[in-house]
């Protein structure tokens, strides 16, 4: 009688485990699919500052807002002035260093700012002064290229939402 009872509940127990495993697997796949959506990139608060130390260079700061469900990567930038060299930079151990990519997370904002990630521009004409507007193209791994206008300012101005 006990043997008959054990064999009668064994298939139900095994079915419950299989069902639970199936539901957990589907949940994991659903979460992964949500994270693999498309990015939606917007750029706001761009500004450039001419370096008072390195002649012919400047820094570009801006916010990259990704309201999409997938991450993206900033892989390059260029200024529409021949002869200029543009690089992505970050700070590490108190020193500025060139980087090849800046990750833009899904549903997130990356602030390119002083003492952090930013775009450096070298070999700029000396005639570029405060009040000028630079044409910049940002290159993203998934979103392609985005062209923006970057005003040259005397002093970095914090953007909305940036902590003091």
C-alpha positions in Angstrom: 0.0 0.0 0.0 2.8 2.5 0.8 4.6 1.5 -2.4 1.5 2.2 -4.4 1.1 5.6 -2.7 4.7 6.6 -3.4 4.4 5.6 -7.1 1.2 7.5 -7.4 2.7 10.8 -6.1 6.0 10.5 -7.8 4.7 11.5 -11.3 2.9 14.6 -9.8 6.0 15.6 -7.9 8.2 15.2 -11.0 5.7 17.2 -13.1 5.7 20.0 -10.5 9.5 20.2 -10.7 9.5 20.2 -14.5 6.8 22.9 -14.5 8.8 25.0 -11.9 11.9 24.6 -14.0 10.1 25.6 -17.2 8.6 28.7 -15.5 11.9 29.8 -14.1 13.6 29.4 -17.5 10.9 31.4 -19.2 11.4 34.2 -16.6 15.1 34.3 -17.1 14.6 34.5 -20.9 12.0 37.3 -20.5 14.3 39.4 -18.4 17.2 38.8 -20.8 14.9 39.8 -23.8 13.9 43.0 -22.0 17.6 44.0 -21.5 18.4 43.3 -25.2 16.1 46.0 -26.5 17.1 48.9 -28.7 18.8 52.0 -27.2 17.3 55.4 -27.7 20.1 58.0 -27.5 19.6 61.8 -27.0 22.3 64.3 -26.2 21.8 67.4 -24.1 23.7 70.3 -22.5 26.7 70.2 -24.8 29.5 72.7 -24.1 33.1 73.1 -25.0 35.9 74.9 -23.1 39.2 76.0 -24.6 42.1 74.8 -22.5 44.0 77.7 -20.8 47.0 75.3 -20.4 47.3 73.3 -23.6 47.3 75.6 -26.6 45.0 74.5 -29.4 43.0 72.1 -27.3 39.7 72.0 -25.6 37.3 69.7 -23.7 33.7 68.8 -24.7 31.2 68.0 -22.0 27.6 66.8 -22.5 25.0 64.4 -21.2 24.1 61.3 -23.2 20.6 60.1 -22.3 19.5 56.5 -23.2 15.8 56.1 -22.7 15.8 52.8 -24.6 15.8 49.3 -23.3 19.2 48.4 -24.6 22.7 49.7 -23.8 24.9 51.4 -26.4 28.6 52.4 -26.5 30.1 55.8 -27.6 33.0 54.7 -29.8 34.1 58.0 -31.2 33.7 61.7 -31.8 34.9 64.2 -34.4 34.7 67.9 -34.9 34.0 69.3 -38.4 37.3 71.2 -38.6 40.0 69.7 -40.7 43.2 68.9 -39.0 41.7 68.4 -35.5 42.2 65.3 -33.5 39.4 64.1 -31.2 39.7 61.5 -28.5 37.5 60.0 -25.8 39.0 60.5 -22.3 38.5 59.4 -18.8 40.3 60.1 -15.5 42.2 57.4 -13.6 44.6 57.8 -10.7 44.3 61.5 -11.0 45.4 61.5 -14.7 43.6 61.9 -17.9 43.8 58.9 -20.2 42.5 58.0 -23.6 39.7 55.4 -23.8 38.2 53.6 -26.8 34.6 53.4 -25.6 32.2 54.8 -23.1 29.3 52.6 -22.1 25.8 54.1 -22.2 23.5 51.8 -20.0 19.9 51.2 -20.9 17.5 53.7 -19.2 20.5 55.7 -18.0 22.4 58.9 -18.4 26.1 59.3 -18.8 27.5 62.8 -17.9 30.7 63.7 -19.7 32.1 66.4 -17.3 35.3 67.8 -16.0 37.4 65.4 -13.9 35.5 62.5 -15.5 34.7 61.1 -18.9 34.9 63.8 -21.6 35.9 64.4 -25.3 39.3 66.1 -25.9 39.9 68.0 -29.1 43.5 68.8 -30.2 44.9 71.0 -33.0 42.1 73.5 -32.9 42.5 76.7 -34.7 43.5 79.6 -32.5 40.6 81.6 -33.8 38.1 79.4 -31.9 37.0 81.5 -28.9 34.1 81.6 -26.4 30.9 82.2 -28.4 31.8 80.0 -31.3 29.7 76.9 -32.1 31.4 73.6 -33.1 29.8 70.9 -35.2 30.4 67.6 -33.6 29.5 64.1 -34.7 29.3 61.3 -32.0 29.6 57.7 -33.2 27.7 55.0 -31.3 28.0 51.2 -31.7 24.3 50.6 -32.2 22.7 54.0 -32.7 25.1 55.1 -35.5 26.1 58.8 -35.8 24.5 61.8 -34.1 25.4 65.3 -35.1 25.2 68.0 -32.5 26.1 71.7 -32.1 28.5 72.5 -29.2 28.8 76.1 -28.0 32.2 77.2 -26.8 31.8 78.7 -23.3 34.2 80.5 -20.9 33.3 78.3 -17.9 31.8 74.9 -17.4 28.1 75.2 -16.5 26.5 72.3 -14.6 23.5 70.7 -16.4 20.2 70.1 -14.8 20.2 67.0 -12.6 23.9 67.1 -12.0 24.9 66.9 -8.4 27.0 69.6 -6.8 
